[in-house]
């Protein structure tokens, strides 16, 4: 088949690689460069910790396992950073997941029932892991999720795009799709802004926040309920000051490589959505970081990014082929970082063999009609 994949984030680039490496004639089309959209602006925490309901939890858990399998397949994955996730609270609800907001104690108990690696550490043990962090005088224990970590999204997307090219895929960057071609009832290609038409047996929509617009060009309704995600990168922090993902009561933080630290909190997302200045929230997050990590007294804003998260209206991933629209399929998910190794592999298998993975049974595109 000749397949056009639209969007070169982690999912689109990974799908192009999986298809090209199995002999499919693949064209990866991106209006900018790989990972210049949501992938390059995400907090990039991989986990199944906050994913609900149970079927979505299982899908994300499989996504975590797929990253490990990818490392075994490739031999090295420099974008994949383990180390776990430390979470502590001061009695308040610690996470706004968009669907559920449980107290930390209830969250750990539920995950333990599901046999997810979750345990409590005393502060002394937490300080051995993160000696530069001030956990506060009122905190007696922290939750530790050892199998979680973070992904360097741009590095992963770029690596997958390069592997796709090495496998024979054609990479078309700075190429904006402005129309979908039809042949009768079937999608037959894409039309670029320069007027060029790329013919295809299948068009895969991996366009992230623009996926609904691309779907509409094909005559398909894909309702999205996007949210904003704000991440601040700070410099001026000695290497090794913090070593893993952490969720403090008023700040989420992790290493970002190249001497940077990534900061996030749902309050900044909400504030900017309401009209606050991003630069002011960048300053606030840095001040919070200095309070939690006194050794980072010289931390300063390096840059900040504001991403639009591509979330289907029902909050659930949509992945696979759409039988009612021959020649069209999609992968649209809020959890692209966690499932960036899984979804490309199992959807490519579906495209080539016609066999849909049971993990996607409740996440099919046809639920939207």
Buried (B, 14 or more C-beta within 10 A) or exposed (E): EEBBBBBBBBBBBBBBBBBBBBEBBBBBBBBEBBBBBBBBBBBBBBBBBBBBEEBBBBBBBBBBBBBBEBBEEEEEBEBBBBBBBBBBBEEEBBBBBBEBEBBBBEBBEBBEEEEBEBEBBEBEEBBEBBEBBBBBEEBEBBBBBBBBBBBBBBBBBBBBBBBBBEBEBBBBBEBBBBBBBBEEEEBBBBBBEEEEEBEBBBBBBBBBBBBBBBBEBBEBEBEBBBBBBBBBBBBBBEEEBBBBBBBBBBBBBBBBBEBBBBBBBBBBBBBBEEEBEBEEBBBBBBEBBBEBBEBBEEBEBBEBBBBBBBBBEEBBBBBBBBEEBBBBBBBBBBBBBBBBBBBBBBBBBBBBEEEBBEBBEBBBBEEBE
